[in-house]
Amino acid sequence: MPVLRFDNVSKRYSGGHDALTEVSFDVAAGEMLFITGHSGAGKSTLLKLIHLSERPSRGAVLFGERNLMKVRGRRVPLHRREVGVVYQNHQLLMDRSIYDNIALPLILRGLRRGDIGKRVRGILDRLGLGARERALPSQLSAGEQQRVGIARAVVGEPRLLVADEPTGNLDPTLSAEIMALFASLPERGTSVIVASHDLGLVKRMKKRVLVLDHGRLADDISPEDLADE
Ligand SMILES: Nc1ncnc2c1ncn2[C@@H]1O[C@H](COP(=O)(O)OP(=O)(O)OP(=O)(O)O)[C@@H](O)[C@H]1O
């Protein structure tokens, strides 16, 4: 069963603008893919439908067997536990330490302190931030802050990670590092969807690419086809 299915999804914003039109695709468990397209093509809107910041106007978004149309009220935060989100502006709590920023989702979930410590330190070490856990976000570089945002999104071991232009502000070396980190998540059971308009980066990763054009799915390119270009 796919981890995610878009079934003929359209999204019209209240002003009457069609951001997505009849978009259908599946994401397999353990798959990583990119969504690309021009500015305004609908990439962010598509991701917002997955973590329920927006709702489709027509069609269905299925997360495993869950029809997201039916997820309302108290069930929204429960759904979001299974979907990690990485933004370009990582929205860290600037007055809390790196450790606290990453631990927060686990504290909210009521995990035991010992378990939280193990998980947070594990992810900090993997991201090369082990020595910085007591630092404040303002004491870190932009790339380090972005890694903290990613750590926070993956510390709860979500089934799906969605990232919206996650390397937008970063230099090529850091972008490559972050992409390598994303690419390592599927083997740990997390599927990954990355929206990016950086075509060079998307091509280098050699993953499946969905191309949006004015809200329509214009292409669904397999990694093999990318390699041939
Ligand atoms: N809240 C909103 N209300 C009305 N229109 C919106 C809203 N959010 C986005 N749009 C419009 O929907 C279209 C798709 O926007 P979206 O942000 O999904 O595109 P995008 O591909 O992510 O663009 P970018 O690469 O510039 O971030 C755009 O024309 C945008 O102006």
The ligand as an ORCA input file, in Angstrom:
! r2SCAN-3c Opt
* xyz 0 1
  N      -3.474     31.426      0.701
  C      -3.566     31.659     -0.608
  N      -4.605     32.354     -1.112
  C      -4.731     32.581     -2.447
  N      -3.835     32.147     -3.363
  C      -2.767     31.463     -2.918
  C      -2.563     31.190     -1.521
  N      -1.425     30.485     -1.389
  C      -0.920     30.323     -2.633
  N      -1.727     30.915     -3.546
  C      -1.528     30.934     -5.000
  O      -1.523     29.595     -5.459
  C      -0.519     29.391     -6.448
  C       0.415     28.292     -6.013
  O       1.166     28.751     -4.908
  P       2.273     27.840     -4.205
  O       2.804     28.626     -3.040
  O       1.707     26.512     -3.949
  O       3.361     27.750     -5.374
  P       4.890     27.292     -5.330
  O       5.081     26.406     -6.514
  O       5.203     26.725     -3.988
  O       5.641     28.658     -5.534
  P       7.095     29.170     -5.016
  O       8.132     28.320     -5.716
  O       7.137     30.601     -5.488
  O       7.088     29.036     -3.513
  C       0.174     30.742     -6.638
  O      -0.387     31.392     -7.756
  C      -0.156     31.492     -5.357
  O      -0.230     32.882     -5.598
*
